[in-house]
Amino acid sequence: MSAEGWVWHSPIADQIVRFWAQSSAGVFSEVGHRAYFKSIELEELTGEAAESANETLAATLGASAQPISHAYHLTAVNSSNESESVFFVQPTSSKELGNLWGYTCNAECTNPLVFMVFRP
């Protein structure tokens, strides 16, 4: 879940966004502490990679791509070696506020889940 003082909210699904270490494949079962993230890496995107993240976000929102100040790719690997990719895009217009847009998607990046990252 998000850090204290921050909210990750999907305006499309109208729900708080959380990323689970437990596999989402199949039926959820009680796993206790056997599901955890064993690595989390964050890299800043530049050039074509940043623009690609921005274009994917804009297309998912049905909007035009906006100028951006930063873009990031977070990769989290769980205890079952499953990888979750999360992209963050900060429009230039939101830089002063610190707000970001984010999305996560499968390997083919079909039907991304878009969310906002902000301080209420």
N, C-alpha and C positions, 0 to 999 in steps of 0.2 A: 504494500500500500504506500501511499505517498508519505513524505516526511511531515513531521509535525508542523502545522501552520500552512500547509499546502493542500489543495484539493485537486484530484484528477477526476474530471466529470465528463461523461459522454453526453453532449446535448442531443444527439440523435436518438440514443437509447434512453435518455434521461435517467442515468444511473452513475453511481460512483464506480470508478475503474480500479480493479485490483488485478494483480498478476499472481497466479498460484504456482507454487513449486510442484504441486501434485499434477500428474499427467491429466490432461483433459480428455484423452482418448478413452472411450468406454465409460463404464459406470464408476462414479466416485465411490471409493471405499474408505474406511477409517484407516489412516496410515500413521497416525501419531507423528513422531519426529523423523520418520524415514523419508519424508519429502522435504527437500530444502534446496536452495540455490547454492551450487558449489562454486560458481564463478559469475561475476557480473563485470562487464567491460563497457566503458563509455568512450566513444571516439568522436571528435568533432569532424564533421563533414565539410569539405570544401569543393569548389569547382562544380564539375558535372554531378558528383554524388549529392551535393547539397541541393542543386537545382532539381535533380530527379526526386528527392524527398519532397521538395516544395511542390512540384508538379503533381505527385501522387496525392498529397494532401488536398491541393486545390481541386483536382478531379473528383475526389471522394466527396468533398463538400459541395460540388457543383458550382464552383466559383473560379474566378480568374486567379492565377498565381500572383502573389503580392511580393514586393521586394522583401528580402529577409536579411537579418543581421547575423544569425547563427543557425546551424543545423547539427544535430547529433544523432548517432546510432548507438543504442544500448543493446548489448547481447547478454542474455542471462541463460546459463546452462544449469538445469536441475540435476538432482541426484540420479536420475535415470538417463542422463546425457541427452535430454531433449533441449533444444535451443529455442528461445523466444526472442524475436527481434522487435524492438520498439524504436521508433523514429520520433525526434522532437524537432520542430521548426519554430523559430522565433521571428515573426514578422518585424520589420524595422519599426512599424507603428506601435508595437507592444514592448519594445526594448526597455523603455523607461519604467514601465510597470513591472517588468520581469515576467510577464505572462508568456506562455508557450502554447502551441498546438502540438499534439502528438497523435501517433497512430501505430497500431500493431497489425501485423498480417502474417499469413502463412508464407511458405517459401515462394509460391507463385504470386503472392500479394494480390489475391482476388478478395474483394469485399473487406477492406481494412476497417478496423474499429477505430474511429476518430474520437479524440478527447481533448479537453482543454486542461491546462495546468495553470492554476492561479492561486493567489492568496485572497481568501474572502475578506 
